[in-house]
Amino acid sequence: MTQIILIRHGETLWNTQGRIQGHLDSPLTQMGFTQARILAERFKSEEIAALYSSDLGRAYDTARCISEIKGLPVLSQPCLRERNFGILQGVQKKTLESQFPETFRYYQSHDPDYVIPDGESLKQFSQRCVECIEKLVQEYAGKRILVVAHSGVLVSLFKHTLALPVEAPRSFVSSNTSVNVFSYQNGKWMLEVWGDLSHLHGGKSLDDDSSDYTGPVVYQ
């Protein structure tokens, strides 16, 4: 059995501003770095075969905190990036409908094949994430690896594991530095742990991507 520990990056400036990040980036806040350092301590004595990260700064900087504790290099992978939200990137969620009414309307339909202008469709994004992660678990068969990525990446594997359609609405949260554990054996995925924040001991985890937006969930 191969085990993958999939983690969302720490809090970012744009998380606090409610902006869509996608392939753009914003720095970790002071809280985000604190979350990442506490997270790293959690894995100090655990056996990890490899440490992977999205190549976007917010994930890489979170992974770097773990690297400093574990002594493992951070292996960056562009295929672990968040969904490309194209023209919506950098925009505050609350202004989407007024700034991009047509795109907003199509996006709100949850059509898995709808490609955001200059971006990706939900189906394209999900396939990219699952294919990328499955390559990693095959490379590290029988071992345990840690991957720092983004909310959308976590949700893509969650839905794939539970055989949910990619367009299924979210009724769960994905918080900053949440720990999510999946296992892979004989071509099948199993979800072992979802949304574990015990390392924060009641500390703040600002963004769950669902509490402040009444339209479709926009992963970051």
C-alpha positions in Angstrom: 0.0 0.0 0.0 1.2 3.5 -0.9 0.1 6.4 1.3 0.0 10.0 0.3 -0.4 12.9 2.7 -2.0 15.7 0.8 -1.8 19.2 2.4 -3.2 22.6 1.5 -0.8 25.6 1.7 -0.9 28.1 4.5 -2.9 31.3 4.6 -2.1 33.8 1.9 -2.6 37.5 1.5 -5.2 36.9 -1.2 -7.0 34.4 1.0 -7.5 37.3 3.5 -8.8 39.5 0.6 -11.1 36.9 -0.9 -9.3 37.0 -4.2 -9.1 34.1 -6.7 -5.5 32.9 -7.0 -5.4 30.1 -9.5 -2.0 30.2 -11.3 -1.3 33.6 -10.0 0.2 33.9 -6.6 0.3 35.9 -3.4 2.6 35.5 -0.4 1.9 33.6 2.8 0.8 35.9 5.6 2.5 35.9 8.9 -0.3 33.6 10.0 0.4 31.4 7.0 4.1 31.0 7.9 3.1 30.2 11.5 0.7 27.5 10.3 3.4 26.1 8.1 6.0 25.9 10.9 3.6 24.3 13.2 2.6 21.8 10.5 6.3 21.0 9.9 6.8 20.1 13.6 3.9 17.6 13.3 5.9 15.6 10.8 9.3 15.9 12.5 9.5 12.3 13.6 7.4 10.7 10.9 8.9 8.6 8.1 8.4 10.3 4.7 10.0 9.0 1.5 9.6 12.2 -0.5 8.3 15.8 -0.2 6.5 17.2 -3.3 4.9 20.6 -3.9 3.1 22.6 -6.4 5.6 25.0 -8.0 3.5 28.0 -7.0 5.0 30.1 -4.2 2.3 29.7 -1.6 2.6 25.9 -1.7 6.4 25.8 -2.1 7.0 28.1 0.9 4.7 25.9 3.0 6.6 22.8 1.9 9.9 24.5 2.5 9.1 24.8 6.2 8.6 21.0 6.3 11.8 20.6 4.3 13.8 22.5 6.9 12.5 20.1 9.7 12.8 16.9 7.7 15.9 17.5 5.7 14.1 16.4 2.5 14.4 18.5 -0.7 11.2 20.0 -2.0 10.4 18.5 -5.4 8.2 20.9 -7.3 5.7 19.8 -9.9 3.7 22.2 -12.1 1.0 19.6 -12.5 0.1 20.1 -8.9 -0.9 23.7 -9.5 -4.4 25.0 -8.6 -6.9 25.3 -11.4 -6.2 28.0 -14.0 -9.0 30.4 -13.5 -8.0 32.5 -16.5 -9.6 36.0 -16.6 -11.0 35.5 -13.1 -7.6 35.3 -11.4 -6.8 38.1 -9.1 -10.5 39.2 -8.9 -12.3 39.4 -5.6 -15.0 36.7 -5.4 -17.7 39.2 -4.3 -17.2 41.2 -7.6 -17.2 38.3 -10.0 -20.8 38.7 -11.1 -20.6 42.4 -11.7 -17.2 42.3 -13.5 -17.6 39.2 -15.6 -21.4 38.6 -15.8 -21.3 36.2 -18.8 -18.3 34.2 -17.6 -19.9 34.1 -14.1 -23.1 32.8 -15.5 -21.5 29.9 -17.4 -19.2 29.1 -14.5 -22.1 29.0 -12.1 -23.7 26.3 -14.2 -21.1 23.8 -13.0 -20.6 22.6 -16.5 -17.5 20.4 -16.2 -16.6 21.1 -19.8 -16.8 24.9 -19.6 -13.4 26.4 -20.2 -12.9 29.7 -18.4 -11.4 32.2 -21.0 -7.6 31.8 -20.8 -8.1 29.1 -18.2 -9.1 25.4 -17.7 -12.4 23.5 -17.5 -13.2 21.7 -14.3 -12.8 18.4 -16.1 -9.3 19.3 -17.5 -8.2 20.4 -14.1 -9.4 17.3 -12.3 -7.8 15.0 -14.9 -4.5 16.8 -14.6 -4.5 16.5 -10.8 -5.4 12.8 -10.6 -3.0 11.8 -13.4 -0.2 13.7 -11.6 -0.8 12.2 -8.2 -1.2 8.7 -9.6 2.2 8.9 -11.3 3.7 9.9 -7.9 2.1 6.9 -6.0 3.3 4.5 -8.7 6.8 5.9 -8.5 6.8 5.5 -4.7 4.9 2.2 -4.5 4.7 0.9 -0.9 6.0 4.1 0.6 4.7 7.2 2.2 5.0 10.6 0.5 3.9 14.1 1.4 2.5 16.6 -1.1 1.7 20.3 -0.5 -0.8 21.7 -3.0 -4.0 23.6 -3.2 -7.7 23.3 -2.2 -8.8 22.3 -5.7 -6.1 19.6 -6.0 -7.3 18.1 -2.7 -10.9 18.2 -3.7 -10.1 16.6 -7.1 -8.6 13.6 -5.5 -11.4 13.5 -2.9 -14.0 13.3 -5.6 -12.1 10.8 -7.6 -11.6 8.6 -4.6 -15.3 8.6 -3.6 -16.4 8.3 -7.3 -18.2 11.7 -7.2 -18.7 13.6 -10.4 -16.3 16.5 -10.8 -19.2 18.9 -11.0 -20.7 17.7 -7.7 -21.2 20.6 -5.3 -19.0 20.8 -2.3 -20.5 20.1 1.1 -17.2 20.0 3.0 -14.3 22.4 3.8 -10.7 22.5 2.8 -8.8 24.7 5.3 -5.3 26.1 5.1 -2.6 23.5 6.2 -5.3 20.8 6.6 -3.9 17.3 6.5 -5.6 14.8 4.3 -4.5 11.2 4.0 -5.2 8.9 1.0 -4.0 5.3 0.4 -3.5 3.6 -3.0 -3.4 -0.2 -3.5 -4.2 -2.4 -6.5 -5.3 0.5 -8.6 -7.8 1.7 -6.0 -7.9 4.8 -3.8 -9.1 5.0 -0.2 -9.6 8.1 1.9 -8.2 7.7 5.4 -8.2 11.2 6.9 -9.8 14.5 5.7 -9.4 18.0 7.0 -7.2 17.2 10.1 -6.1 20.5 11.8 -5.1 19.0 15.1 -1.6 20.4 14.8 -3.0 24.0 15.1 -4.5 23.2 18.6 -7.4 25.5 18.0 -5.4 28.1 16.2 -6.8 30.1 13.3 -7.4 28.7 9.9 -9.0 31.5 8.0 -10.0 30.2 4.7 -12.2 27.2 3.9 -13.3 28.4 0.5 -17.0 28.2 1.2 -18.1 30.5 4.0 -18.1 33.9 2.4 -19.3 33.2 -1.1 -22.9 32.5 -2.2 -22.1 31.5 -5.8 -20.1 28.5 -7.0 -17.1 27.5 -4.9 -13.9 29.0 -6.3 -10.9 26.9 -5.3 -7.6 28.7 -4.5 
